[in-house]
Amino acid sequence: MENVAEPAKLLELIQKSKKEAEKYKAELPQAFSALVEAITSSIENAKRKDNSDAYRSLTGFLRDAKAEMRECIQELTRESMLEIIQKLESGQGLGAEDIDLVRLWIVGDADSYLRAENNYKDWIRELDRIEGDISAVKNQQIETKNFSRLQALLTDMDRTAQNVFMYLSERERVARFEQATKQLDSRAGAVMAELLNKYLEKPES
């Protein structure tokens, strides 16, 4: 898609603004607005074309944009994270602000998703409805149309269950992080420092 380069442009400007603040920092709001516009334009394009190829392109673009958002967050907070890693490696404790930043890096995406997602109860109700429809099939005659009906219900159930799975997986990620950071001893701190160092590594192109 023509808009795929937009997220990378924003990350590049963030990196440049840290070296030449006055020259590039003023361009960041414009680049961010351009990225949001590219996202909404891509969504509208898929809706307008109304075919699977358009939505496949959209999902690819959204994945790229999400990955770049993570890199932008990390780039903006890199120096602070390096200080936190040094504390962890030397066995020092972390303050509340330190924990908040670590949380942002490790489960910030899950936190944001859980705050924004409001369809979980609807999905559970939908599972109940589909389960009822499936149960009603068991007393039907052995005919191809009933097999086809059950097949359709299973497809519907599978897609709804995937949404529930994603939601619960993210909720459990956050819960594991909270449990792990309740008491950070030197060993747990070293493990966390190693994980954060991996986040700092740039992925191979």
Summary of the structure (lengths in Angstrom):
residues: 205
radius of gyration: 22.7
end to end distance: 18.9
largest distance: 74.9
contacts: 528
relative contact order: 0.09
helix: 84%
strand: 0%
